[in-house]
Amino acid sequence: MAQTTPNHTQTVSGWAAHDKSGKITPYTFTRRENGADDVTIKILYCGICHTDLHHAKNDWGITMYPCVPGHEIVGIITKVGSNVTTFKEGDRAGVGCLAATCLKCEFCQDGQENYCDQVQFVYNGIFWDGSITYGGYSEFLVMDHRYVVRVPESLAMDAAAPLLCAGITVFSPMKDNNLLETKGKRIGIVGLGGLGHIAVKFGKAFNHHVTIISTSPNKEKEAKERLGADDFILSTNAEQMKLKKRSLDFILDTVSAHHSLGPTLELLKVNGTLVIVGAPDKPVDLPSFPLIFGKRVVKGSMIGSIKETQDMMDLCGKHNITCDVEVVGTDRINEAFDRLAKNDVKYRFVIDIADGFSPSKL
């Protein structure tokens, strides 16, 4: 049954998971009316993130069904609230993971609202009015304008959509570790998927030497020839790992499967930093000796602030950076989920939402 929160009077068609099978089916629900601080966005495309799959199947035990996934959203603004001065009808807009924060804590005040204790997400969250948030697998979205960014005119909308999660997830730790200002560093990217491939593009745009670290030998050719990576380390090859010991300044770990950080840490120079952005559902192994004997740092990072996201989008517009995507229709969402679970995509699925509502499909 659709939610019955007061003021939620707009009927919306979308696609939702209804149980832990994770199967996505058509779903009709309601959204709030466009308020004074809101914009309404006609959704054109929505990326499929691995998080969508986890939520659909309740892998983390926190899913509130029905669940309408989708937090890599791009579209066109069709309505603007009376308090909104930064957007107008017809603007190209993007929405990532954030739907609401407290706006008052030290993190919100310091432009790090993504770390607010009361952060609520675009789907499977609780909005300020008490309603459950529903995401981008739907025809339109009503968003507080403070959590919306502008999509540069130069970027293709379908290929820009995954920047709202995959892009900002790797951009933020690079920015946080001064890789935008300092050039010529030797950086490693663990994993070559939705996150890893865009990290390579950022690394090269920022003029760094980029090494892909992977368990798959067949990834070497695509890393170097397709994406322009400078080097490749097969992490299952002990000789290669030994040869590259203490060769990297910074490593970004994008892998969501369980793994040990020990061998990867040995690739870092003394005082090097490893940042975890993948989200394994089991604890990773973290031996102490590589930390102690290398004075190394391990830390995590979660998406980025709205300002960071806008900065990233502007930079992508300047350098023409987009994600490599495979666009699917709304009738192929479940197929895309199945293939995503097998890592059978280069490198991000994007749903053509608008086509699902074209006259020929209705």
N, C-alpha and C positions, 0 to 999 in steps of 0.2 A: 504494500500500500504506500502511495506517495505521502510525504510528510504534509502535515496540516498546520504548519506554523502560521500565525496571523501575518497577513501581508504577502504570503507566498501564493499569489494568485495567477502567476504566469505559467501556463502549461508548456512543458518542454519535452521533446522527444530525444531519447538518447539510447545508450547501450550500457548494461550493467551486469555484474556478477551477482548471483543470488545465493550461492552456497559455496562451500570449499572445493567443489569440482572446478571452480574458476571459469566455467563456461559463460561467455558473454552473449546476452540476448537483448532484443529491443526492450526498452523500458520507458514509460511515461511518468513524469514527476512534475513538481512545481518549483519555481524559483521566486524570489522576492521581487517586488516592483523596484524599478530603478530609483534609488534614494538620492538625496542631495549630494552625497559624497561618492556616488556610484557612476560607473559607466557600464553600458550593455555592449557586449561584443558578439557579433555574428562570427562563429567559429568556422574557419576555413580548413585548417589542418591541426592535427594533434599527434605528437610523437608518442610512441610506445616505449616506456621505460621499464627496465626489469622490476622496478618497484611496483608497477601496475600488476605484473604477474604475481608477485609476492602477496599483494593485497587481495587480488581476486581469489587466490587459493588459501588465504588466511595463514600463510606460512609463519607469520610473526604473532599470530594469536590476538590481533587487535582490530580485525576488520569488522565494520558495522555494515551488515547487509540490509538492503541492496547497496552495492558499491559501484558507483559510476567513476571509473578511473580517469586518468589523464591530467598531467601537469606540465606538458610541453605544448602550450596552446598559442596559436596565432590566428588573428582574424581582423575584422573591421569594426570600428566603433560605430554603433547605430543610435545610441542615446547617451546624453551627458547630463549629470546632475547639476543643480543650480550652484553648488559650491566648487565645481570642478573648473579650473582655469587652464590646466596643463594639457588637456585633450579636447578635441572637437569631433563632431560626426565625420566619418570618412577616414579618420586616422588609422594607420596600420598599428595594431597593438599586440603585445605579447604578455602572457601570463605564465609564471612558473609555479613553484611549489607553495608559496605563501598566500594565505587568504586573510589572516588576521593576527595581530600581536597586541600586547597591552598598550603600546605607545608611550609608556611612562617609565619603564625600568631603565637601568643604566645602559643596557644594550640597545634598546630602542632609541634612546636619546643620543647614543654614540654612533648611530648608523650601522649597527650590527643586529638588526631586529630578527635576523634568522636564528639568533641564539637566545631569544626571549624565552623565559620559562613558560609563558602562556601562548607560544606560537601555535597556530592552527593552520592546517594545510588545505589546499584547494579541493582535495577530496578526502573522505574519511576523517574529517575534522569537525569541530563544533564551532560554528560562527558566533558572533556577538549576540545574535538574537536567539541562540539556543538551537538553531537548525543544524542538521548534518550537512556538510558540504558535499556537493557533487561536482565531478571534474569535467574534463574537456571532451569526453566521448559523448558529445551532445550538441544540439544545434546552436545554442547560444549560452552565454555566461553573464551574470551580473557580478561585477567586482568593485570593491572600494578602490578608487583611482590611485591610492597610495601604494598599491601592490601591482600596478600595471606599468609596463615599459613600452617604449616606442620602438617599432621595428624599422630600421633604415630602408629607404626606398630601393636601394641598390641590391638588397638581398632577396633571393627567391623565398617565398613564404614557406613552401614545403620543407626546403633544406634548412631554413632558419629555425623551425619549430624546436628541434632537439637542443638548440643552444640554451633554451630556457631551463633545462635541468642538466643534461650531460655537459653542455658548454660551461655553464657557470660553476659546476662542481669541480672542474679541472682548472678553470681560470682563477678562481678565488685563492686557492693555495699557491698558485704561481705568483699572483700579485702579492700575497702575504709574505712570500719568501724573496721579495725584491727581484723577481725574474723579469719584470717588465722594464725596470730601469737598468739593471746590470746585464750587460751582454756577454756572450762568449762562454757561458757556463756549460758544463757537461751534465746533462740531465738524463735520467732514465725513466722510462714509462713501463710499468709492469702490466701486461695485458694489452691486447690490440682488439678492442671491441668498440662499443658505442662511446665510452669515455676515452679510451686510449687513443683512438684515431683522431679525435678532435684535440687531444693534448699534444699530439705530434704537430698538428697544424699550428697551434699556438706557439709551441716551442720553436718552430722554424721561423714564424713571424717575428718572434722576439730575438732572433739571431743567436740561438743556442745550438750546441752540438747535441743531437737527440739520439738516444739508444733505446731500442725496444727490447724488453726482457720478456720472453715467452717460453711456454712449454711446448709450443707447436712449431716444428721446423718449417712447415709450409707457410708460416707467417712472414718469413724473412723477405721473400721476394715482394710481397705486397707492401711490407713496411718500407722497404727501400725504394722500389720502383713506382708504387702507386702514391705513397704518402710523403716520400722524400726524407725518410729517416736516414741518419748517417751511419748507424751501426746496429747490430742485432746480436743479442746474447741468448743462446738456447739454455734455459735455466736447468735443464736436466743433464746438461753436458758439464761434468765436473771440471774438465780441462779448460773449457771456455770461461767458466765462472772463476777459476783460479787465476787465469790470465788477466781478467778484468778487475781483479781485487783492488780496492782503493782507487778506482778510476773516475768515480762520479761525485759531483757536488750535491746533487739533489735527486731524489727518486719519488715518483708519484705512483702509488700502488692502487690500481683500479680493479683488482680481481675480487669477485664476490664469492668465490669458492674458498673452502678452508685450506690454509697453507701456512707454512712456516716463514717467518720474517728473517730468520737467522742467516740463511745463505744470501738473501738480497741485501741485508745490512752490510755484509762483507764487501759489497761492491762500492760502498760509500767511502769517500776520503775521511780522514780525521775531521771531526766537527761537521760532518755531513748530516743532512736531514732527510728522513723518509716520512711522507705524508700518506695516510690511509684515507682513501675516498670510496673504495669498494665497501660493501657491507655484508661480510660473511655471516651466515646465521649461527655459526659456532665460533668460539674464541680462536683467534690465530695464535700460533706458537711464537713466543718472544723470548729466546734465550738471552741471558744476561751478558755473556762474554763479548759478543760483537758490539754491544753498547759500551761496556766498560773499557775495552781495549781500543775503541775508536772514538770515544767521546761523542757518540752519535745521538741524535734526537729522533724519536718516533712520536708523531702526533697525528691527529685526525682533523678533518675539515668537512663542513656540511654546507652545501650549496653556497650562497652568498647573499649579501644584502640587496635591496632593490637598487640602490645607487651603483653597487658593483655590477649588477646585472645590466643596467643601462650603459655603464662604461664599457662593459664587454660587448654589448650589441653595437655600440658606436664604433668600437675598434674593429669588430667584424665587418661592419659596413665600409670602413676605411681600407681594410686589407682584403676584402672580398672573401672572408672566411665563412664557410657554411659546413654543415655535416653531410656526409655521404649517406644518402637515404634510399630506401625502397618504399615507394608509395603503394598503399593497399586501399581497397574500398572497404566500406563498413561491413560488407558481407564476408570479408576475409580476416576479421579481427581474431577469431579463434585459431585460424590457420597461422597467423602471425605469432600468436602466443605460443603455439606448439613449436614453431621454428625457432623462436627466441629462446625457448627452454633448451634447445639443442645448439644454440649459438650459430644458427644457420641464417645469418643476415650480415651484409656489409653496407653500413655498420649500424643502421638504425631504421626501424620501421616507422613510417608516418602514415596516419590514417587521413584519407581525403574525406573529411567530414561533410563539406559543402556538397560534394557529389552525391552523398547519400540522401540529400534533400532536393536534388534537381528534379524538375517536372517528370523526366522520364523514369525516375526511380520511385515516384509517389503514386 
